[in-house]
Amino acid sequence: MLITFLKVVTFIKSGSKKKKITKADRLKQIQEEEEKRQKEEEEARVKYEKEEMERLEMQRIENEKLQKLEAKWKHYIQCDGSPDPSIAQEINTFITLWKEETNETLEEVIEKSKLVLNLIEKLKLILLETPPYDLQGKNIIQYQGSILELQELLHLKFNRATEILLRQASTLADLDSGNMEKVIRDESVTLYIWANLKKNPRHRSIRFSETQTGFEIPRILATSDIALRLLHTHYDHVTPLSPVLTPSQENISIITDFVKEEVKSVPTAVSKDLQEEKKQQENESNSVHEEETKAEGQGDVEEQMCPVQEEPETTKYEMEMKLISETVLAAQELLLENACEKPNFFEENEVDLCQFTTLGGVYHLDILELPPQCKPMKGWMIVEILKEGLQKYTYPPETAEDLEAENAFPPIEVTLEVHENVIFFENPMVARWDAEGKHWKTDGISNVSYKPEERLITFNLETFCPVTLIQDAHINMPYQSWELRPLDVNKVLLTVTTVFTELQIQIKENLCMLASIKVNNKNHSTILEEKWMTPVSFIIALKKAGLNIFPTGHSHLYVVINYKHPLVEVKAYRQMALLSSAFAFCWSKWNTACDSKKAIFQVREHLLKEEPTQNPNWTLLMFSGDRAQSLKINESSDAFSEVLKEETEFHSTLYHMVKDFASQEAMRAVRRPSCQFVDSVCHMLLSTRLLSFS
């Protein structure tokens, strides 16, 4: 019995010798357990983030549906007779009923015009805000057709109301001059009418009371049965509508779709990048462990030290991104070839609306034949109504005999008040509407002078027609600098500085607001301040005010830019928007030194509790779309260099790059913003294209 026990003990001891754990094995076991724990924690966190983002996305979709239902309900309970412009039957009924209304005064037409303008704006926003894949061709035709019908009907109503007023001109004559004068002001329209009742050849200078607006007319008009009308519409219904989609622009819609999909995929991309980084760290840890094992002489060294081969082929995701990027470039090139780059595309003196923009609305200048006047007869007012309605007076006349006397038909001097809510950074140019060619032209206009302090512009016009003021659409491009910094949870401030102005734009949730504006380093007040609008409406409003910082696909033809590859820009803006709740970004002078496939900008952690400092510590980053790195140089360096900053590494995203120097609090703050907020910030960055246009 004793012998058997000894044998067992001996067996156990010998077995224990074989299973003795070495130091390397113990380290490996501890490392594997730690890696397993970290992996489980990471997977749990990624799963939570994914579920949270899905929940927020579902909530956003539900909120959008709710907002649409509330808007529809609000429209229903108003019972004001306003139609839903997107429903063909309702808008057609509205147009038909308004056509049947007669004898409306100018005041009544102006009041009704507020509703009509609102309907037009709603239709335009539907065309601009709705993704192209959600808009059918028949809907586009329907909406654009409704817009044109409403515009034409509104102008027809102004003509009919003007005729009604001019029939009563003799009863409204001024006691001093004997002529009729009337001025009607409204938020969207200003109307000036003068009727020549006395036909005094010496009364050739016309100035409307309490205004500087007026005309200097030649003798032949001063002695004719005419009326002068200046209808200043603060909107532009003359310039043809821009097509939403044409055969040459179909590919352009891919840009919008791509951007929206990219913004939606931000959280997923971050999670995917985190997983990829985790795998990379695991591979590096395994390599370190293999080296330790080799030193201990354990295992098959050749098999353990075999490096992980990187996939030589481009991943499906990257391939799709490259294909889309190439499509974007091809679409831009095609658009330019079919529009702005064609030789002799524009007629002589025609305004290039790719380069210039109309501002301050349209001044409809008309010389009208004075209709028969009302006459009292036995307690009644008798008036002859002409079947042809209100007629325009032809000046200068078209007959050969009249044209021989050129001196009898000199140009008419016109003085106009510039719209108070429009900013001109240079003296505005004047253009006239060519009804035959359907475009704006600059011929037939002479002796233009502008008084910026009084906001008055004077010029000579050969014949009366609609005129407008134009400005270079790219006058504020390229930008001198820019900065994006957090203000609050789901709220940032974007500052864009140009040669003439500094704009501060606040962005929160799905809204934007002009916080302040400086012109020539002085604060400038505007009605746009403190008004929250959706990004599309906000961009339109800024353009109408002359504050255009939104390049188009052809802007590079008119501005010297620092071109960046579209794929690099899209990825950069997307990741900047994702980090904007806890990090500030700003312009770098070195961005012009690198090639088009790289972008350089500054970044720093910016927590809300921090007090602003005069000399913040910025980190200079270079980003190429698939790699981010911190540069050794700074803004004060003498020469450009792509040398990596000491003790830093390459990273696949900006998210991983800032983790090298950011606090845990900042990284937690990055996960708090809503999808709508990230989408709005990305939308504004894409619209301004700060990396290429600064």
Backbone hydrogen bonds, N-H to C=O, Kabsch-Sander energy under -0.5 kcal/mol:
donor,donor_aa,acceptor,acceptor_aa,energy
5,F,1,M,-1.7
6,L,2,L,-2.0
7,K,3,I,-2.0
8,V,4,T,-2.1
9,V,5,F,-2.7
10,T,6,L,-2.8
11,F,7,K,-2.4
12,I,8,V,-2.6
13,K,9,V,-2.6
14,S,10,T,-2.4
15,G,11,F,-2.5
16,S,12,I,-2.5
17,K,13,K,-1.6
18,K,14,S,-1.3
19,K,15,G,-1.5
20,K,17,K,-1.0
26,R,22,T,-2.3
27,L,23,K,-2.4
28,K,24,A,-2.5
29,Q,25,D,-2.8
30,I,26,R,-2.4
31,Q,27,L,-2.6
32,E,28,K,-2.8
33,E,29,Q,-2.4
34,E,30,I,-2.3
35,E,31,Q,-3.0
36,K,32,E,-2.6
37,R,33,E,-2.4
38,Q,34,E,-2.8
39,K,35,E,-2.8
40,E,36,K,-2.5
41,E,37,R,-2.5
42,E,38,Q,-2.9
43,E,39,K,-2.9
44,A,40,E,-2.4
45,R,41,E,-2.5
46,V,42,E,-3.2
47,K,43,E,-2.5
48,Y,44,A,-2.3
49,E,45,R,-2.9
50,K,46,V,-2.7
51,E,47,K,-2.5
52,E,48,Y,-2.7
53,M,49,E,-2.9
54,E,50,K,-2.4
55,R,51,E,-2.3
56,L,52,E,-2.6
57,E,53,M,-2.5
58,M,54,E,-2.5
59,Q,55,R,-2.5
60,R,56,L,-2.6
61,I,57,E,-2.4
62,E,58,M,-2.4
63,N,59,Q,-2.5
64,E,60,R,-2.3
65,K,61,I,-2.2
66,L,62,E,-2.6
67,Q,63,N,-2.7
68,K,64,E,-2.2
69,L,65,K,-2.3
70,E,66,L,-2.8
71,A,67,Q,-2.5
72,K,68,K,-2.3
73,W,69,L,-2.7
74,K,70,E,-3.0
75,H,71,A,-2.3
76,Y,72,K,-1.9
77,I,73,W,-2.7
78,Q,74,K,-1.3
79,C,75,H,-0.9
87,I,84,D,-1.9
88,A,86,S,-0.7
91,I,87,I,-2.2
92,N,88,A,-2.5
93,T,89,Q,-2.0
94,F,90,E,-2.2
95,I,91,I,-2.3
96,T,92,N,-2.5
97,L,93,T,-2.6
98,W,94,F,-2.0
99,K,95,I,-2.0
100,E,96,T,-1.3
101,E,97,L,-0.7
101,E,98,W,-0.6
109,V,105,T,-2.4
110,I,106,L,-2.7
111,E,107,E,-2.0
112,K,108,E,-2.2
113,S,109,V,-2.0
114,K,110,I,-0.8
114,K,111,E,-0.8
115,L,111,E,-0.6
115,L,112,K,-0.6
116,V,112,K,-1.9
117,L,113,S,-3.1
118,N,114,K,-1.7
119,L,115,L,-2.2
120,I,116,V,-2.3
121,E,117,L,-2.4
122,K,118,N,-2.1
123,L,119,L,-2.1
124,K,120,I,-2.3
125,L,121,E,-2.4
126,I,122,K,-2.1
127,L,123,L,-2.0
128,L,124,K,-1.8
129,E,125,L,-3.3
130,T,126,I,-1.8
134,D,131,P,-2.2
135,L,132,P,-1.2
136,Q,134,D,-0.6
140,I,136,Q,-2.1
141,I,137,G,-2.3
142,Q,138,K,-2.1
143,Y,139,N,-3.0
144,Q,140,I,-2.6
145,G,141,I,-2.2
146,S,142,Q,-2.3
147,I,143,Y,-2.2
148,L,144,Q,-2.2
149,E,145,G,-2.2
150,L,146,S,-2.4
151,Q,147,I,-2.3
152,E,148,L,-2.6
153,L,149,E,-2.5
154,L,150,L,-2.2
155,H,151,Q,-1.9
156,L,152,E,-2.2
157,K,153,L,-2.3
158,F,154,L,-1.7
159,N,155,H,-1.8
160,R,156,L,-2.3
161,A,157,K,-2.5
162,T,158,F,-2.1
163,E,159,N,-2.1
164,I,160,R,-2.0
165,L,161,A,-2.0
166,L,162,T,-2.6
167,R,163,E,-1.6
168,Q,164,I,-0.6
168,Q,165,L,-1.2
169,A,166,L,-1.4
171,T,168,Q,-0.9
172,L,168,Q,-0.8
172,L,169,A,-1.0
173,A,170,S,-0.7
174,D,179,N,-3.1
178,G,174,D,-2.0
180,M,195,A,-1.5
182,K,193,I,-2.3
184,I,191,L,-2.4
186,D,189,V,-2.1
190,T,232,H,-2.2
191,L,184,I,-3.1
192,Y,230,L,-2.6
193,I,182,K,-2.5
194,W,228,L,-2.5
195,A,180,M,-2.3
196,N,226,I,-2.5
197,L,195,A,-1.3
203,H,200,N,-1.7
204,R,202,R,-1.5
206,I,204,R,-0.6
206,I,215,F,-3.0
207,R,205,S,-0.5
208,F,213,T,-2.1
211,T,208,F,-1.6
214,G,415,T,-1.8
215,F,206,I,-1.9
216,E,413,E,-2.2
217,I,204,R,-2.5
217,I,215,F,-0.5
221,L,218,P,-0.7
222,A,218,P,-1.8
223,T,219,R,-1.0
224,S,221,L,-1.5
226,I,224,S,-1.9
227,A,368,L,-2.3
228,L,194,W,-2.9
229,R,366,D,-2.6
230,L,192,Y,-2.9
231,L,229,R,-0.5
231,L,364,H,-2.2
232,H,190,T,-3.2
232,H,230,L,-0.8
233,T,231,L,-1.0
233,T,362,V,-2.1
234,H,188,S,-2.4
234,H,232,H,-0.5
237,H,235,Y,-0.6
249,Q,246,T,-2.6
250,E,246,T,-0.7
250,E,247,P,-0.5
252,I,249,Q,-0.8
253,S,249,Q,-0.9
253,S,250,E,-0.8
254,I,251,N,-1.4
255,I,252,I,-1.5
256,T,252,I,-0.7
257,D,253,S,-2.1
258,F,254,I,-3.0
259,V,255,I,-2.6
260,K,256,T,-2.4
261,E,257,D,-2.3
262,E,258,F,-2.5
263,V,259,V,-2.5
264,K,260,K,-2.1
265,S,261,E,-1.6
266,V,263,V,-1.3
269,A,265,S,-2.9
270,V,266,V,-2.5
271,S,267,P,-2.4
272,K,268,T,-2.7
273,D,269,A,-2.8
274,L,270,V,-2.6
275,Q,271,S,-2.3
276,E,272,K,-2.4
277,E,273,D,-2.8
278,K,274,L,-2.4
279,K,275,Q,-2.4
280,Q,276,E,-2.2
281,Q,277,E,-2.5
282,E,278,K,-2.3
283,N,279,K,-2.5
284,E,280,Q,-2.3
285,S,281,Q,-2.6
286,N,282,E,-2.7
287,S,283,N,-2.0
288,V,284,E,-2.1
289,H,285,S,-2.7
290,E,286,N,-2.4
291,E,287,S,-1.8
292,E,288,V,-2.0
293,T,289,H,-2.7
294,K,290,E,-2.2
295,A,291,E,-1.7
296,E,292,E,-1.6
297,G,293,T,-0.8
297,G,294,K,-0.7
298,Q,293,T,-2.1
301,V,299,G,-1.0
304,Q,300,D,-2.4
305,M,301,V,-2.6
306,C,303,E,-0.8
309,Q,307,P,-0.5
319,M,315,T,-2.6
320,E,316,K,-2.4
321,M,317,Y,-2.1
322,K,318,E,-2.5
323,L,319,M,-2.5
324,I,320,E,-2.5
325,S,321,M,-2.4
326,E,322,K,-2.6
327,T,323,L,-2.1
328,V,324,I,-2.5
329,L,325,S,-2.2
330,A,326,E,-2.5
331,A,327,T,-2.7
332,Q,328,V,-2.4
333,E,329,L,-2.7
334,L,330,A,-2.4
335,L,331,A,-2.4
336,L,332,Q,-2.4
337,E,333,E,-2.5
338,N,334,L,-2.0
339,A,335,L,-0.8
339,A,336,L,-0.6
341,E,336,L,-2.6
342,K,339,A,-0.5
345,F,342,K,-1.3
350,E,347,E,-1.9
351,V,440,W,-2.9
353,L,351,V,-1.0
355,Q,352,D,-1.3
356,F,352,D,-2.9
357,T,471,Q,-2.3
359,L,469,L,-2.7
360,G,544,K,-0.6
362,V,233,T,-2.2
362,V,235,Y,-0.8
363,Y,467,V,-3.0
364,H,231,L,-2.8
364,H,362,V,-0.8
365,L,363,Y,-1.0
365,L,465,C,-0.6
366,D,229,R,-2.4
366,D,364,H,-0.5
368,L,227,A,-3.3
368,L,366,D,-0.6
369,E,391,Q,-2.8
370,L,225,D,-2.1
374,C,167,R,-2.2
375,K,382,I,-2.8
377,M,380,W,-3.4
380,W,377,M,-1.7
382,I,375,K,-3.4
382,I,380,W,-0.6
385,I,383,V,-0.6
386,L,384,E,-0.6
389,G,386,L,-1.1
393,Y,367,I,-3.3
394,T,392,K,-0.5
395,Y,393,Y,-0.6
403,L,399,T,-1.7
404,E,400,A,-1.0
404,E,401,E,-0.7
405,A,401,E,-0.6
405,A,402,D,-0.9
406,E,404,E,-1.6
408,A,405,A,-1.1
409,F,406,E,-1.9
412,I,461,L,-2.9
413,E,216,E,-1.6
414,V,459,F,-3.1
415,T,214,G,-2.5
416,L,457,I,-2.7
418,V,416,L,-0.5
418,V,455,R,-2.7
422,V,419,H,-1.4
423,I,545,A,-2.3
424,F,422,V,-0.5
425,F,423,I,-0.5
429,M,470,I,-2.3
431,A,468,T,-2.5
432,R,441,K,-3.3
433,W,466,P,-2.6
434,D,432,R,-0.5
434,D,439,H,-2.8
435,A,433,W,-0.9
438,K,434,D,-1.8
439,H,434,D,-1.2
441,K,432,R,-2.9
442,T,349,N,-2.0
445,I,442,T,-0.6
446,S,460,N,-2.0
449,S,458,T,-2.7
451,K,456,L,-3.0
455,R,451,K,-1.5
456,L,451,K,-1.6
457,I,416,L,-2.2
458,T,449,S,-2.8
459,F,414,V,-2.1
460,N,446,S,-3.2
461,L,412,I,-2.6
462,E,444,G,-2.0
467,V,363,Y,-2.4
468,T,431,A,-2.3
469,L,359,L,-0.8
469,L,361,G,-0.5
470,I,429,M,-2.7
471,Q,357,T,-2.0
473,A,355,Q,-2.6
474,H,355,Q,-0.5
475,I,472,D,-1.4
477,M,474,H,-1.9
479,Y,693,F,-3.5
480,Q,497,T,-2.7
481,S,497,T,-1.6
483,E,495,T,-2.1
484,L,585,F,-3.2
485,R,493,L,-2.1
487,L,488,D,-0.5
487,L,491,K,-2.9
488,D,491,K,-2.0
491,K,488,D,-1.7
492,V,507,I,-2.2
493,L,485,R,-2.9
494,L,505,I,-3.4
495,T,483,E,-3.1
495,T,493,L,-0.6
496,V,494,L,-0.5
496,V,503,L,-2.5
497,T,481,S,-2.6
498,T,501,T,-3.4
502,E,518,K,-1.9
503,L,496,V,-2.7
504,Q,516,S,-2.3
505,I,494,L,-3.3
505,I,503,L,-0.5
506,Q,513,M,-2.8
507,I,492,V,-2.3
508,K,511,L,-2.2
509,E,490,N,-0.9
511,L,508,K,-3.2
512,C,533,M,-3.2
513,M,506,Q,-2.2
514,L,528,L,-0.6
515,A,504,Q,-2.6
515,A,513,M,-0.9
516,S,504,Q,-1.3
518,K,502,E,-2.0
519,V,522,K,-3.0
520,N,500,F,-2.7
520,N,518,K,-0.5
522,K,519,V,-1.1
524,H,517,I,-2.8
529,E,526,T,-1.3
530,E,514,L,-1.3
531,K,528,L,-1.5
532,W,530,E,-0.6
533,M,512,C,-2.6
538,F,534,T,-2.9
539,I,535,P,-2.4
540,I,536,V,-2.1
541,A,537,S,-2.4
542,L,538,F,-2.3
543,K,539,I,-2.1
544,K,540,I,-2.3
545,A,541,A,-1.3
546,G,543,K,-1.4
547,L,542,L,-2.7
548,N,546,G,-0.8
549,I,547,L,-0.8
555,S,552,T,-1.3
557,L,554,H,-1.8
558,Y,555,S,-1.8
559,V,555,S,-1.1
561,I,559,V,-0.8
562,N,692,S,-2.8
563,Y,561,I,-0.9
565,H,596,S,-3.1
568,V,565,H,-0.6
569,E,565,H,-2.2
570,V,566,P,-2.8
571,K,567,L,-2.1
572,A,568,V,-2.4
573,Y,569,E,-3.0
574,R,570,V,-2.2
575,Q,571,K,-2.2
576,M,572,A,-2.6
577,A,573,Y,-2.4
578,L,574,R,-1.7
579,L,575,Q,-1.6
580,S,576,M,-0.9
582,A,579,L,-2.0
583,F,579,L,-1.5
584,A,604,R,-2.8
585,F,484,L,-2.9
586,C,602,Q,-2.0
587,W,482,W,-2.1
591,N,588,S,-1.4
592,T,589,K,-1.0
593,A,590,W,-1.3
594,C,590,W,-0.9
598,K,595,D,-1.6
599,A,623,F,-2.6
601,F,621,L,-1.7
602,Q,586,C,-2.6
603,V,619,T,-2.3
604,R,584,A,-1.9
606,H,582,A,-3.0
610,E,607,L,-1.6
618,W,616,P,-1.0
619,T,603,V,-2.9
621,L,601,F,-2.7
621,L,619,T,-0.6
622,M,629,Q,-2.6
623,F,599,A,-3.0
624,S,627,R,-2.2
628,A,651,H,-3.5
629,Q,622,M,-2.0
631,L,620,L,-2.6
632,K,643,V,-2.5
637,S,634,N,-1.6
645,K,630,S,-2.7
648,T,645,K,-1.2
651,H,628,A,-2.2
657,M,653,T,-1.6
658,V,654,L,-2.7
659,K,655,Y,-0.9
660,D,656,H,-0.5
660,D,657,M,-1.3
661,F,658,V,-1.2
662,A,658,V,-2.0
667,M,663,S,-1.9
668,R,664,Q,-2.1
669,A,665,E,-2.0
670,V,666,A,-1.4
671,R,667,M,-0.6
671,R,668,R,-0.9
672,R,669,A,-1.3
678,V,674,S,-2.0
679,D,675,C,-2.6
680,S,676,Q,-2.4
681,V,677,F,-2.5
682,C,678,V,-2.4
683,H,679,D,-2.5
684,M,680,S,-2.2
685,L,681,V,-2.3
686,L,682,C,-2.6
687,S,683,H,-1.9
688,T,684,M,-1.9
689,R,685,L,-2.1
690,L,685,L,-0.6
692,S,689,R,-0.7
693,F,689,R,-2.2
